[in-house]
Amino acid sequence: MAELLVVPEELAGGRADAVLAALLGVSRSTAASLLAGGHVLSSGRAVAKSAKVGVGEELLVERPETRDPLEVVVEKVDGLEILIDDEDFVVVDKPVGVAAHPSPGWVGPTVVGGLAGAGYRISTSGAPERAGIVHRLDVGTSGAMVVAKTELAYTALKQAFKDRTVEKVYHAVVQGIPDPLEGTIDAPIGRHPGYDWRFAVIEDGRPSVTHYEVIEAFGRASLVEVHLETGRTHQIRVHFSALHHPCAGDLTYGADPRLAADLGLTRQWLHAYRLAFAHPRTGERVEAVSPYPADLQYAIDVLREGRV
């Protein structure tokens, strides 16, 4: 929406950012952002934030539309496939680059929006932007993820994840060969003391337990199967980094960029391979397996063929 402002005599000669802030009743930084974004025009030309404005000068302000960060954008999400479609739940194959649900700071596609775009109707309690979400995969992690459709499933699956009765199996390619080839990593995880967006093994962190087994060893890297006992943010990535065997391609947690390039990786090699749980209505075992996406399969092929 456009708004026309006229510079009064008492503000004439001032910097555009200061004048605009006074006329709009906003902070100077907000006014500066509007100016820097080219949203303020004078005689058809964008006004610089440091420009001096004259008495009677007309400023045309076009404020950009701001979207509610929790709004569910209904859209078709490329690569979002359905592994199991049940009356009470749906198991999706989540592609990389898709978040579980909307959140502040995220403007990309979501599982919630993708399911709505595919015609699925979720009827559960909780916040609308998290409808049916009983667990999450990181934006950078692909694989099997279950979403509840009904209140019965939502309640049962939330409890199952809380009770740790859901079998969550991940596959990861980690650098080097872990020793021993099969083991348990029991180390508390919390926010990294130096980086808010990273996590680390720290003394007063939350209890975190990861079980692993090497499936194939390639020399420079190994394919491991991982069973999570707990589900902390970045748990697998943090635990293997702490062992000095970071996930291949995971530059955030110390992976070798050269190996990542050799494997064609632009993200960490980590995939939610299998998900198994008791059916919320019948109690029967439900199991979904997600095949490796093309980029992760390519890296495996390169390793198997000894091209690195």
Sequence and secondary structure as in RCSB ss.txt:
>XXXX:A:sequence
MAELLVVPEELAGGRADAVLAALLGVSRSTAASLLAGGHVLSSGRAVAKSAKVGVGEELLVERPETRDPLEVVVE
KVDGLEILIDDEDFVVVDKPVGVAAHPSPGWVGPTVVGGLAGAGYRISTSGAPERAGIVHRLDVGTSGAMVVAKT
ELAYTALKQAFKDRTVEKVYHAVVQGIPDPLEGTIDAPIGRHPGYDWRFAVIEDGRPSVTHYEVIEAFGRASLVE
VHLETGRTHQIRVHFSALHHPCAGDLTYGADPRLAADLGLTRQWLHAYRLAFAHPRTGERVEAVSPYPADLQYAI
DVLREGRV
>XXXX:A:secstr
 EEEEE  GGGTTSBHHHHHHHHHT  HHHHHHHHHTT EEETTEE  TT B  TT EEEEE      TT     
  TT EEEEE SSEEEEEE TT BSS  TT  S BHHHHHHHTT     SS GGGTTBSS   TT EEEEEEE S
HHHHHHHHHHHHTT SEEEEEEEEES  SSSEEEEE  EEE SS TT EEE TTSB  EEEEEEEEE SSEEEEE
EEESS  TTHHHHHHHHTT  BTT GGGT  HHHHHHTT SS  EEEEEEEEE TTT  EEEEE    HHHHHHH
HHHHTT  
